[in-house]
Amino acid sequence: MTGTKNIKIIIAGGGTGGHIFPAIAIANAMKRLQPACEILFVGAKGKMEMEKVPKEGYRILGLDIAGFNRSSLLKNITLPFKLVKSFLQANTILNEFKPDVAVGVGGYASFPVLYMAQLKGIATLLQEQNSFAGKSNKILGRKANAICVAYDGMDSFFPKEHILQTGNPVRSGITQANISKAEGLQFFKLDQHKKTVFAFGGSLGAKSINEALAKNLSFFIENKVQLIWQTGSLFFQTAKELIKGHEDQISVFEFIREMDYAYAAADIIVSRAGASSISELCIVGKPVLFVPFPFASEDHQTHNAMALVKRNAALMIKDNEANSELIKNIHILLTDEKQCELMCHNIRQMKVTNADDVIANKLIEIAN
């Protein structure tokens, strides 16, 4: 579909790669369908979108906003002032940019921008990635023109007539990847003849996964199993020290940009259960062990993972079981070929590769 005018779109949200990469995928799809459209991102100051989005060639403005800090109540003293300020900033941005549509992808900046847009009568579209909607999106969903979802049963959270089941947008580097396992292993300088595990905890790392791997590195060394390990920034130096002398078998990274190579190299994958990661893993189609982040809002990562576990498309362990159960389940996946074949078949049935185009077409429809 092509538009009858060059539309202006604000895309608000971020905080993690799980929000940022789908947002960029939507923006890229809009540019393919309507090259002259204007796109402005709005994020939260100090969050990773302020760095990642400009690298993809888009302009971004930051709001002074933060979430509730559960670890230190004192740090929440300024939160009401930041919330008020973020609404005022969002109002100014909307007045100056004058978008035809505002898109919310989740994250701190999403709510103030879309809430103010709805007050002004600007069309809004929500991209709800998870199988369990959070409080902010439930509120915004009442007045949204469209809510794009990835899971069945979302009419328990949103008005049914505004729901569009699109799947989650996945970056083109994954949907269009054509990298062989040999090329993936060569990229990481690993042995072509050994089994390989790829473990990552999202763009920010995962404490339980990191600690369980650190405690059980002997499993990989003794069984000649290779490990590609994305630690996040906090655990990176510790992991580098732990693997000294075994760098030919265990590759440690703070952050892996070339995820297509990591997915290609892997025989099995250990991951958090963020919606964006799950959407990518359905396309990759390999055996997956999920360790959901237990403190995600509404425990949505567990709900996300269970949607696959119920279809025998993945395994899952609880975060607090990682120390005792992670290696046991990795061993199962490395040795049970029949179960792995079944899981691969089932997870591939859930893949969606064109969500970005479907959402972009809906945006053009709403704008026109």
Secondary structure, DSSP 8 states (H G I E B T S, - for coil): ---SS--EEEEE--SSHHHHHHHHHHHHHHHHH-TT-EEEEEEETTSTHHHHHHHTT-EEEEE------SS-GGGGTTHHHHHHHHHHHHHHHHHHH--SEEEE-SSTTHHHHHHHHHHTT-EEEEEE-SSS--HHHHHHHTT-SEEEESSTTGGGTS-GGGEEE------HHHHT----HHHHHHHTT--TTS-EEEEE-STT--HHHHHHHHHTHHHHHHTT-EEEEE--TTTHHHHHHHTTT-TTTEEEES--S-HHHHHHH-SEEEE---HHHHHHHHHHT--EEE---TTSGGGHHHHHHHHHHTTTS-EE--GGGHHHHHHHHHHHHHH-HHHHHHHHHHHHTT--S-HHHHHHHHHHHHH-
